[in-house]
Amino acid sequence: MIIAAAQFTARPLDVAANIGAMASLVTEAGERGAALVVFPELAVTGYELEGITADPDRLTMAPDDARLAPLRAACRAAGVAAVVNCAGRLPAGPTLSSFVYGPDGAPLTRYDKVHLTRDELAAGFAAGTADGRFTLNGVSFGLAICYDAHFPDLAARAAADGCGALLASSLYGRGPGQAERREIFPALAKDHGLHVLLANHVGAAGPYDACGGSGLWGPDGHALAEGPEEGAAALVTAEV
């Protein structure tokens, strides 16, 4: 099965424009034979923490939010599943969430980021409490969102649960973030015998200059595919 990591430059708080760009990437993923495409952290709004928490009624959403309909329609038309990261909501507050839609556009699962950064906590985001799992074409997948990948026990649980791959929707900036990206994801793959996918932003992303480099690593830790660190939208594909 071919899976894809999508990277693009999200427009700050422009939900309609970002969903349109993501729908186009779903279509392209289908044309390239992918069964699944994964988007970066907060792809729907951009990584705009204070903007989201200042207007949560408008900028947080549930999996059945009507604004996500074009993206779900693209999944149906292309026959491609998608991991869509956006600002969700729980009674405790807004969340950083991955909504997973199947190739028919129907919701498969939801995962709320468990390990929040200090900035995310300070902005008022709430942490999730459970691991994310779903199965597609006979392969079980685990979910992570950026800082989650810095906690190896999350990948260890995915491997123990029989997952074949860990999918990380993330934001890594230039400088130290580039070094972390190059170190963490190959190690997670090799240490836990998993395929590991990183979907990263590229260009301006909230307070960061995102470094791109989305990629997929095999269970031996070697890169199967890596995307550019410059430029606009890109899909990085590999087989798992």
C-alpha positions in Angstrom: 0.0 0.0 0.0 1.3 3.5 -0.9 0.9 6.2 1.7 1.7 9.9 1.3 2.9 12.8 3.5 1.6 16.1 2.4 3.4 19.4 3.1 2.2 22.8 2.1 2.2 26.4 3.5 -1.1 27.0 5.3 -2.8 30.4 5.2 -3.2 31.8 8.7 -6.7 31.1 10.0 -8.1 30.8 6.4 -10.0 27.6 6.8 -11.7 27.5 3.4 -8.4 28.2 1.5 -6.5 25.5 3.5 -9.2 22.9 3.0 -9.2 23.7 -0.7 -5.5 23.1 -0.9 -5.7 19.9 1.1 -8.6 18.6 -1.1 -6.3 19.2 -4.1 -3.5 17.2 -2.5 -6.0 14.3 -1.7 -6.8 14.3 -5.4 -3.1 14.3 -6.4 -2.5 11.5 -3.9 -5.1 9.4 -5.6 -3.6 10.0 -9.0 -0.3 8.8 -7.7 -1.8 5.6 -6.3 -1.8 6.4 -2.6 -4.4 4.9 -0.4 -3.7 7.3 2.5 -2.5 10.9 2.8 -1.4 12.6 6.1 -1.4 16.3 6.7 0.7 18.5 9.0 -0.2 19.7 12.5 -3.0 22.3 12.5 -3.1 22.2 8.7 -6.7 23.4 8.6 -6.0 26.7 10.3 -2.2 26.9 10.3 -0.3 26.8 13.5 -2.0 29.9 15.0 -2.4 29.0 18.7 -3.5 32.4 20.0 -5.7 33.1 17.0 -7.5 29.8 17.6 -8.1 30.2 21.3 -9.2 33.8 20.8 -12.0 32.6 18.6 -12.7 29.0 19.4 -16.3 29.0 18.3 -15.2 29.7 14.8 -11.9 28.0 14.6 -12.4 24.7 16.4 -14.4 21.9 14.8 -15.8 18.4 15.1 -15.3 15.6 12.6 -18.7 16.3 11.0 -18.1 20.0 10.6 -19.6 21.2 7.3 -16.5 23.1 6.4 -14.6 19.8 6.0 -17.1 18.5 3.4 -14.9 19.4 0.4 -12.1 17.5 1.9 -14.3 14.5 2.6 -15.7 14.7 -0.9 -12.2 14.6 -2.3 -11.5 11.4 -0.3 -14.6 9.8 -1.8 -13.8 10.9 -5.4 -10.2 9.7 -5.2 -10.8 6.7 -3.0 -8.1 8.0 -0.6 -8.2 8.1 3.3 -6.9 11.2 5.0 -5.4 12.2 8.4 -6.6 15.7 8.8 -5.1 17.8 11.6 -7.1 20.7 13.0 -8.2 22.4 16.2 -10.8 20.1 17.8 -12.8 20.7 21.0 -13.4 18.9 24.3 -15.2 20.1 27.4 -11.8 20.9 28.9 -11.0 23.2 25.9 -9.6 23.3 22.4 -7.5 20.4 21.2 -4.9 19.6 18.6 -6.7 16.8 16.8 -6.3 14.4 13.9 -9.6 13.4 12.3 -9.2 10.3 10.1 -11.5 9.9 7.2 -11.8 6.7 5.2 -11.7 6.4 1.3 -15.5 6.8 1.4 -15.2 10.1 3.4 -16.6 8.6 6.6 -14.9 9.2 9.9 -12.7 6.4 11.0 -11.2 7.7 14.3 -10.1 10.8 16.1 -6.9 11.4 18.0 -6.2 14.3 20.4 -2.6 15.2 21.0 -1.5 13.9 24.4 1.9 15.6 24.9 1.4 19.3 24.6 4.2 21.9 24.5 4.5 24.7 27.0 3.3 27.2 24.4 0.2 25.0 23.6 -0.6 24.7 27.3 -0.1 28.4 27.9 -2.5 29.2 25.0 -5.2 27.1 26.6 -5.2 23.9 24.7 -6.3 20.7 26.4 -4.5 17.4 26.2 -6.0 14.1 25.0 -5.8 11.0 27.1 -5.9 8.0 24.7 -3.8 6.5 21.8 -5.1 6.9 18.3 -5.5 3.8 16.1 -7.2 2.8 12.8 -6.9 0.0 10.2 -6.8 0.5 6.5 -6.4 -2.2 3.9 -5.3 -4.7 6.6 -2.6 -2.4 8.0 -3.0 -1.0 11.6 -1.8 2.6 12.0 -0.9 4.6 15.1 -1.2 8.4 15.3 1.1 11.0 16.8 1.1 14.8 16.6 4.5 16.5 16.6 5.8 16.6 20.3 4.2 13.2 20.8 7.0 11.8 18.8 9.5 12.9 21.4 8.1 10.3 23.8 9.2 6.8 22.6 6.6 5.0 24.8 3.9 6.2 22.3 5.7 4.4 19.5 6.4 1.4 21.7 2.6 1.1 22.5 1.8 1.3 18.8 4.3 -1.5 18.0 2.9 -3.6 20.9 -0.6 -3.1 19.6 0.4 -4.6 16.2 0.6 -1.3 14.3 2.7 -1.5 11.1 3.2 2.3 10.9 3.2 5.5 13.0 1.8 8.6 11.3 3.0 12.0 12.7 1.3 15.3 11.8 3.9 17.8 12.8 5.5 21.2 12.7 9.3 21.4 12.7 11.1 24.7 12.1 14.5 25.5 10.7 17.5 25.3 13.0 17.1 23.0 16.0 13.8 21.7 14.5 15.7 20.4 11.5 18.2 18.5 13.7 15.3 17.0 15.8 13.5 15.9 12.6 16.6 14.1 11.3 17.3 12.4 14.6 13.9 11.4 16.0 12.0 9.8 13.1 14.6 7.3 11.9 15.3 6.3 15.5 11.6 5.7 16.2 11.3 3.5 13.1 14.4 1.4 13.9 13.9 1.1 17.7 10.3 -0.1 17.3 10.3 -1.9 14.0 7.7 0.5 12.5 7.2 2.4 9.3 7.2 6.0 10.4 5.7 8.9 8.4 6.3 12.6 9.1 4.0 15.3 7.5 5.5 18.7 8.1 4.7 22.3 7.1 7.0 24.2 4.8 7.6 28.0 5.0 5.8 30.4 7.3 3.8 28.5 10.1 2.7 30.7 13.0 5.9 31.9 14.7 8.1 29.3 12.8 9.8 29.0 9.5 8.9 25.3 8.8 11.7 23.2 7.3 9.6 20.8 5.2 11.4 17.5 4.7 8.3 15.4 5.2 9.3 11.7 4.8 8.8 8.1 5.4 11.3 5.7 7.1 11.3 1.9 7.0 11.6 -0.4 10.1 15.3 -0.5 9.7 15.5 3.3 10.1 16.5 4.1 6.5 14.6 6.8 4.6 12.2 5.4 2.0 11.4 9.0 0.7 12.0 12.5 1.8 10.5 15.8 0.6 12.1 19.1 -0.2 13.0 21.6 2.5 12.0 24.5 0.3 9.1 25.3 -2.1 5.4 25.0 -2.1 3.1 22.0 -1.8 4.5 18.6 -2.2 3.5 15.0 -1.7 6.1 12.4 -0.5 5.0 8.8 -1.2 6.3 5.4 -0.3 5.0 1.8 0.1 4.4 0.2 3.5 
